[in-house]
Amino acid sequence: MTINRKSARNMRPSLIQQAGLTLVELMVAMLLGLFIAGGSLGLFVTNKAVYTDTGRNTELQDNARFAQQYLTDDIRHSFLFGGATRDTTSIRNALASANASIAGYCTEDSENPRPMAGAFSLGSAVYGTSAVSGEAIRCIADAAQVSGLPSDVLIIKMVDREPLDTKTALTPGSVYLTANTIAGDLRLFSDSSTAMPVVSKNCKGLTDCYPYGLYWRFLYHVYYIRDANPLDDQPPTLSRKTLQWTSETGMTLEVEDLVEGVEAMRVQFGVRKDEESDTDTILHFYSAANVPDIEWENQRFEAVRVALLLRSLHPDRSYSDTSTYVLGDVEADFATGSFATNLSQGAELRNFHRRVITDTIWSRNRSIIE
């Protein structure tokens, strides 16, 4: 039998085919793999941090914009009373004695007996105070109270910017000011049977009629920072109290939560030192406690300056805020020990990212109605 030696050699496994990686090659491959994996992990961590920071900054910016919009809209339209002045000589106020009948009505205490906080006290269109120990003007019991942070209250009285010209368009349970450029009448429209003044181009032969008048829904907004327990896991909130009436409960003040993450508010009122003098053109801004009594009475506020301190909704335990924030005439220094207080979720007050916004808002109507 003849054996083909070449075929026999091909039947044996090739030494080259059986050869594997050397130790050096294996170590180099592992090192390259670790390098690539580490780079990918680092890129992931970096991208996640950027995403988190971007989301947090967007959250702060959006909340700041929303809070600013609420306050700006109301302050700009303060002193708007449908063309009539706000005093009792031009407005028949059927609700003048109804302040105390509002469940949880607002008023200053006996040590500061100003009726200006009341919803139907038309002697004031703008009013302010500060919360003490979480309470203010008797109608607020859950105001934020953190040592070192201002917790001011701002009250705005005005009418809605969209008037109505027929009684059938009125909303039951709302308060309306029927007014023209001469006079006005404030009363509650409980239902369709409520007797309301007539508005008409021609009032000849009509009683209780306002020529060229309109119905304006009366608004009463009490802005404050709501945070009954600053150490729990619920963020502080810019809130406001508004009027609500039902046949079952009568007139009450209900809370509307507007924007989360608003931690502090400082309000200052701008008046001219001497309106009779042409030389003094500087607007002076006073906190509520420092507004002269004569200015509360005369209501010569041309502008309101509002400073808000906003914080992220969730703590960042890797971050410690030691910044100093200027809110009008006060400073909040987070480097002090009082802000190292532990919260219920295991974080500190310092473990939040913050931003301050300050805006000076001019009233468009004050000079018109004076």
C-alpha positions as CSV (number, residue, x, y, z in Angstrom):
1,M,0.0,0.0,0.0
2,T,1.3,3.4,-1.0
3,I,1.0,6.3,1.5
4,N,0.9,9.8,0.3
5,R,3.2,11.5,2.8
6,K,1.9,15.0,1.8
7,S,-1.7,14.0,2.7
8,A,-0.5,12.6,6.0
9,R,1.1,15.8,6.9
10,N,-2.1,17.7,6.1
11,M,-4.0,15.4,8.5
12,R,-1.9,16.6,11.5
13,P,-3.2,19.8,13.3
14,S,-1.1,22.8,12.4
15,L,1.0,24.2,15.1
16,I,0.0,27.7,13.9
17,Q,-3.7,26.9,14.2
18,Q,-3.3,25.8,17.8
19,A,-1.3,28.8,18.9
20,G,-3.1,31.2,21.4
21,L,-2.4,34.7,23.0
22,T,0.7,35.2,24.9
23,L,0.5,36.6,28.4
24,V,1.8,39.9,27.2
25,E,-0.9,40.1,24.5
26,L,-3.6,39.2,27.0
27,M,-2.5,41.9,29.4
28,V,-2.4,44.5,26.7
29,A,-5.9,43.5,25.5
30,M,-7.3,43.7,29.1
31,L,-5.6,47.0,29.6
32,L,-7.2,48.4,26.4
33,G,-10.6,47.0,27.4
34,L,-10.4,48.6,30.8
35,F,-9.3,51.9,29.3
36,I,-12.3,51.9,26.9
37,A,-14.7,50.9,29.7
38,G,-13.3,53.5,32.0
39,G,-13.7,56.2,29.3
40,S,-17.2,55.1,28.6
41,L,-18.1,55.2,32.3
42,G,-16.5,58.6,32.7
43,L,-18.4,59.9,29.7
44,F,-21.6,58.5,31.2
45,V,-21.0,60.1,34.6
46,T,-20.1,63.4,33.0
47,N,-23.2,63.4,30.8
48,K,-25.4,62.4,33.7
49,A,-24.0,65.3,35.8
50,V,-24.5,67.8,32.9
51,Y,-28.1,66.4,32.4
52,T,-28.8,66.8,36.2
53,D,-27.4,70.3,36.3
54,T,-29.2,71.4,33.2
55,G,-32.5,70.0,34.5
56,R,-32.0,71.7,37.9
57,N,-31.2,75.0,36.3
58,T,-34.1,74.8,34.0
59,E,-36.4,74.0,36.9
60,L,-35.1,77.0,38.8
61,Q,-35.5,79.2,35.8
62,D,-39.0,78.0,35.0
63,N,-40.2,78.4,38.6
64,A,-38.6,81.9,38.8
65,R,-40.4,82.9,35.6
66,F,-43.8,81.6,36.7
67,A,-43.5,83.3,40.2
68,Q,-42.5,86.5,38.6
69,Q,-45.4,86.4,36.1
70,Y,-48.0,86.0,38.9
71,L,-46.7,88.9,40.9
72,T,-45.9,91.1,38.0
73,D,-49.4,90.8,36.5
74,D,-51.1,91.7,39.7
75,I,-48.8,94.5,40.8
76,R,-49.0,96.1,37.3
77,H,-52.8,96.1,37.5
78,S,-53.1,97.2,41.2
79,F,-55.3,100.3,41.7
80,L,-57.5,99.1,38.8
81,F,-61.1,99.7,39.9
82,G,-62.9,99.9,36.6
83,G,-62.3,103.6,36.2
84,A,-63.7,104.6,39.6
85,T,-61.4,105.7,42.4
86,R,-61.2,103.3,45.3
87,D,-62.5,105.6,48.1
88,T,-65.8,105.3,49.7
89,T,-67.1,108.6,48.3
90,S,-67.2,107.2,44.7
91,I,-67.8,103.5,45.4
92,R,-70.9,102.3,47.2
93,N,-69.5,99.4,49.2
94,A,-72.3,97.0,50.1
95,L,-69.6,94.8,51.6
96,A,-67.8,97.4,53.7
97,S,-68.9,95.6,56.9
98,A,-68.5,92.1,55.6
99,N,-64.8,91.7,56.3
100,A,-65.4,90.0,59.6
101,S,-68.0,87.6,58.1
102,I,-65.3,86.0,55.9
103,A,-64.2,82.7,57.4
104,G,-60.5,83.3,58.3
105,Y,-60.6,86.9,57.3
106,C,-57.4,89.0,57.3
107,T,-56.8,92.0,59.6
108,E,-54.0,93.4,61.6
109,D,-54.0,92.8,65.3
110,S,-54.8,95.4,68.0
111,E,-51.1,96.5,68.2
112,N,-51.2,97.5,64.6
113,P,-54.8,98.5,64.0
114,R,-54.8,99.0,60.2
115,P,-58.0,97.8,58.5
116,M,-56.1,97.8,55.2
117,A,-55.6,94.0,55.1
118,G,-59.3,93.4,54.9
119,A,-60.7,92.2,51.6
120,F,-63.4,94.8,51.3
121,S,-61.5,97.7,52.9
122,L,-61.1,99.8,49.8
123,G,-59.0,102.4,51.5
124,S,-56.0,100.4,50.3
125,A,-55.2,98.7,47.0
126,V,-51.8,97.5,48.0
127,Y,-50.7,96.4,51.5
128,G,-47.9,94.4,53.0
129,T,-46.6,92.9,56.2
130,S,-44.3,90.2,57.4
131,A,-45.0,86.8,58.9
132,V,-44.0,86.2,62.5
133,S,-43.7,82.6,63.8
134,G,-45.5,81.4,60.7
135,E,-48.5,83.7,61.3
136,A,-49.6,87.0,59.6
137,I,-52.6,89.2,59.6
138,R,-54.7,86.6,61.4
139,C,-55.6,84.7,58.2
140,I,-52.2,83.0,57.6
141,A,-51.0,80.3,59.9
142,D,-48.7,78.3,57.7
143,A,-46.2,80.9,56.4
144,A,-42.6,79.9,56.0
145,Q,-40.5,80.8,59.0
146,V,-36.7,80.1,58.7
147,S,-34.3,82.2,60.8
148,G,-32.4,84.5,58.4
149,L,-35.0,84.4,55.5
150,P,-37.6,87.1,55.0
151,S,-41.2,85.9,54.8
152,D,-43.2,88.8,53.6
153,V,-46.9,89.1,52.7
154,L,-48.3,91.1,49.8
155,I,-51.9,92.0,49.4
156,I,-53.4,93.2,46.1
157,K,-56.9,94.4,45.6
158,M,-58.1,95.2,42.1
159,V,-60.6,94.1,39.5
160,D,-60.2,91.6,36.6
161,R,-58.9,93.1,33.4
162,E,-61.7,91.7,31.3
163,P,-65.0,93.4,32.2
164,L,-68.5,92.2,31.3
165,D,-71.4,94.1,29.9
166,T,-74.4,91.9,30.8
167,K,-75.7,90.5,34.0
168,T,-76.2,87.1,32.5
169,A,-72.5,86.8,32.0
170,L,-71.7,87.1,35.7
171,T,-70.4,84.1,37.6
172,P,-72.5,83.2,40.8
173,G,-70.4,83.4,43.9
174,S,-68.2,86.2,42.7
175,V,-67.9,89.8,43.9
176,Y,-68.4,92.4,41.2
177,L,-67.7,96.1,41.0
178,T,-70.2,97.8,38.7
179,A,-68.5,101.0,37.6
180,N,-68.0,103.8,35.1
181,T,-65.5,106.6,35.2
182,I,-67.6,108.5,37.8
183,A,-68.7,106.0,40.4
184,G,-69.0,102.3,41.3
185,D,-70.9,99.8,43.4
186,L,-69.3,96.7,45.0
187,R,-71.5,93.8,45.9
188,L,-71.7,90.0,45.9
189,F,-73.4,88.2,43.0
190,S,-74.7,85.1,44.7
191,D,-77.0,83.9,42.0
192,S,-79.2,85.1,39.1
193,S,-81.8,86.5,41.6
194,T,-79.2,89.0,43.0
195,A,-80.2,92.6,42.4
196,M,-77.3,94.2,40.5
197,P,-77.0,97.7,39.2
198,V,-77.9,98.2,35.6
199,V,-75.3,99.2,33.0
200,S,-76.6,100.9,29.9
201,K,-75.7,103.5,27.3
202,N,-79.0,105.3,28.2
203,C,-80.1,105.3,31.8
204,K,-83.1,107.6,31.3
205,G,-86.0,106.3,33.4
206,L,-83.8,103.6,35.1
207,T,-82.9,103.5,38.7
208,D,-79.6,102.3,40.1
209,C,-78.1,102.6,36.6
210,Y,-74.5,103.3,35.5
211,P,-74.3,104.9,32.1
212,Y,-71.6,103.3,30.0
213,G,-70.7,101.2,33.0
214,L,-69.4,97.7,33.1
215,Y,-69.2,94.7,35.5
216,W,-65.7,94.1,36.8
217,R,-65.0,90.9,38.9
218,F,-63.3,92.0,42.2
219,L,-60.0,90.2,43.1
220,Y,-58.4,89.9,46.4
221,H,-55.0,88.2,46.4
222,V,-52.8,87.6,49.5
223,Y,-49.4,86.4,48.4
224,Y,-47.1,84.6,50.9
225,I,-44.6,81.8,51.2
226,R,-46.3,78.7,52.5
227,D,-44.3,76.1,54.4
228,A,-45.9,75.0,57.6
229,N,-42.9,72.7,58.4
230,P,-39.6,73.9,56.9
231,L,-37.9,70.7,58.0
232,D,-40.1,68.2,56.2
233,D,-39.6,66.9,52.7
234,Q,-42.2,69.2,51.1
235,P,-40.7,72.3,49.3
236,P,-41.8,75.8,50.2
237,T,-44.4,77.3,47.9
238,L,-45.4,80.7,46.6
239,S,-49.1,80.7,47.5
240,R,-52.0,83.1,47.6
241,K,-55.3,83.3,49.3
242,T,-58.4,84.3,47.3
243,L,-62.1,84.8,48.0
244,Q,-64.5,82.0,47.4
245,W,-68.2,82.0,48.2
246,T,-70.8,79.2,48.3
247,S,-74.3,79.1,49.6
248,E,-73.2,76.4,52.1
249,T,-70.0,77.9,53.5
250,G,-70.5,81.6,52.7
251,M,-67.4,83.7,52.0
252,T,-64.1,82.1,52.7
253,L,-60.4,82.5,51.9
254,E,-59.0,79.6,50.0
255,V,-55.3,78.8,49.4
256,E,-53.9,78.4,45.9
257,D,-50.4,76.9,45.6
258,L,-48.8,78.6,42.7
259,V,-45.0,77.8,42.4
260,E,-43.0,75.3,44.3
261,G,-39.5,76.0,45.5
262,V,-39.9,79.7,46.4
263,E,-38.2,79.9,49.7
264,A,-38.3,83.5,50.7
265,M,-39.9,86.8,49.6
266,R,-39.0,90.4,50.4
267,V,-41.3,93.2,49.4
268,Q,-40.5,96.9,49.3
269,F,-42.9,99.7,48.4
270,G,-41.7,102.6,46.3
271,V,-42.8,106.2,47.0
272,R,-41.4,109.6,46.3
273,K,-40.2,111.4,49.4
274,D,-41.9,114.6,48.3
275,E,-44.3,114.6,45.4
276,E,-44.6,118.3,45.5
277,S,-40.9,118.8,44.9
278,D,-39.4,118.7,41.4
279,T,-36.0,118.3,42.7
280,D,-36.6,114.9,44.4
281,T,-37.1,112.5,41.6
282,I,-35.7,109.5,43.4
283,L,-38.0,106.7,44.3
284,H,-37.5,105.5,47.9
285,F,-38.2,101.9,48.7
286,Y,-39.4,100.9,52.1
287,S,-40.1,97.5,53.7
288,A,-43.6,97.1,55.0
289,A,-42.5,97.7,58.6
290,N,-40.8,101.0,57.5
291,V,-43.5,102.5,55.3
292,P,-44.6,105.7,56.9
293,D,-48.3,105.7,58.1
294,I,-49.1,108.6,55.8
295,E,-48.1,106.5,52.8
296,W,-50.3,103.6,53.8
297,E,-53.1,106.0,54.0
298,N,-52.4,108.0,50.8
299,Q,-51.4,104.8,48.9
300,R,-48.9,106.8,46.8
301,F,-47.0,103.7,45.8
302,E,-45.7,104.0,42.2
303,A,-43.8,100.7,42.2
304,V,-43.3,97.5,44.2
305,R,-39.9,95.8,44.4
306,V,-40.1,92.0,44.9
307,A,-37.1,89.8,45.6
308,L,-37.6,86.0,45.6
309,L,-35.2,83.3,46.7
310,L,-35.8,80.0,44.9
311,R,-34.3,76.7,45.6
312,S,-34.2,73.3,43.8
313,L,-37.0,70.9,44.7
314,H,-34.7,68.1,45.8
315,P,-31.5,68.3,47.9
316,D,-28.0,67.6,46.5
317,R,-26.0,66.1,49.4
318,S,-22.8,66.6,47.4
319,Y,-23.4,70.3,47.4
320,S,-23.1,72.8,50.3
321,D,-24.5,76.3,49.7
322,T,-22.4,78.9,51.6
323,S,-23.4,81.8,49.4
324,T,-24.9,85.1,50.6
325,Y,-28.1,86.2,48.8
326,V,-29.3,89.8,48.7
327,L,-33.0,90.2,48.9
328,G,-33.8,93.9,48.8
329,D,-32.6,95.4,52.1
330,V,-31.8,92.1,53.8
331,E,-29.1,89.4,53.3
332,A,-29.4,85.6,53.7
333,D,-26.0,84.2,54.6
334,F,-26.0,80.4,54.2
335,A,-22.5,80.2,55.7
336,T,-24.0,80.7,59.1
337,G,-24.8,77.8,61.3
338,S,-28.6,78.2,61.3
339,F,-28.7,76.8,57.8
340,A,-27.0,73.6,58.8
341,T,-30.3,72.3,60.2
342,N,-31.0,68.8,59.3
343,L,-34.2,68.1,57.3
344,S,-36.4,65.0,57.7
345,Q,-34.9,63.4,54.5
346,G,-31.4,63.5,56.0
347,A,-30.2,66.6,54.1
348,E,-29.4,70.1,55.3
349,L,-30.9,73.4,54.2
350,R,-27.5,74.1,52.6
351,N,-27.9,71.1,50.3
352,F,-30.1,73.0,47.8
353,H,-29.1,75.0,44.8
354,R,-30.6,78.5,44.8
355,R,-31.2,81.6,42.7
356,V,-32.4,85.1,43.5
357,I,-34.6,87.2,41.2
358,T,-35.4,90.8,41.9
359,D,-37.9,92.9,39.9
360,T,-39.2,96.4,40.3
361,I,-42.8,96.5,39.0
362,W,-44.6,99.7,38.2
363,S,-48.3,100.1,38.7
364,R,-50.0,101.3,35.6
365,N,-53.1,102.7,37.3
366,R,-52.0,104.6,40.4
367,S,-51.6,107.9,38.6
368,I,-54.8,107.4,36.7
369,I,-57.1,107.0,39.7
370,E,-55.5,109.7,41.9
